[in-house]
């Protein structure tokens, strides 16, 4: 969620507090390059499962699904940092001292 929000903020997009999680991933899907939109779809799917787990029932998410999401987030983080360095070098962790 934080990486998605950071990516949106770099593009001057701010999501209000109403339905924040839903709208964040919708905006992310619209903004990402076509070949990277699967990130937003996967994150939104995880958001829906989290919602079901929190409010409806237990056991909605398997250990395997959780591990896949962790890998997806790590992949998104790597891509995001490359994009940050390439297009917003002033915000790159490599340039912060």
FENPE-V488991 format. One record per residue. N is the residue number from 1. NEAR is the number of other ideal C-beta (glycine too) atoms within 8 Angstrom. Layout:
n->[N N]
near->[NEAR NEAR]
This chain:
n->[1 2 3 4 5 6 7 8 9 10 11 12 13 14 15 16 17 18 19 20 21 22 23 24 25 26 27 28 29 30 31 32 33 34 35 36 37 38 39 40 41 42 43 44 45 46 47 48 49 50 51 52 53 54 55 56 57 58 59 60 61 62 63 64 65 66 67 68 69 70 71 72 73 74 75 76 77 78 79 80 81 82 83 84 85 86 87 88 89 90 91 92 93 94 95 96 97]
near->[7 5 10 12 10 9 13 14 9 10 7 5 8 6 9 6 3 5 5 9 8 9 11 13 13 10 11 14 11 6 9 11 5 5 4 8 10 6 13 13 9 10 15 12 8 9 11 8 11 9 9 10 11 6 5 7 6 4 4 8 8 5 5 6 9 9 8 8 10 8 8 11 10 8 9 11 9 8 10 11 10 8 10 13 10 6 7 9 9 5 8 11 6 5 8 6 2]
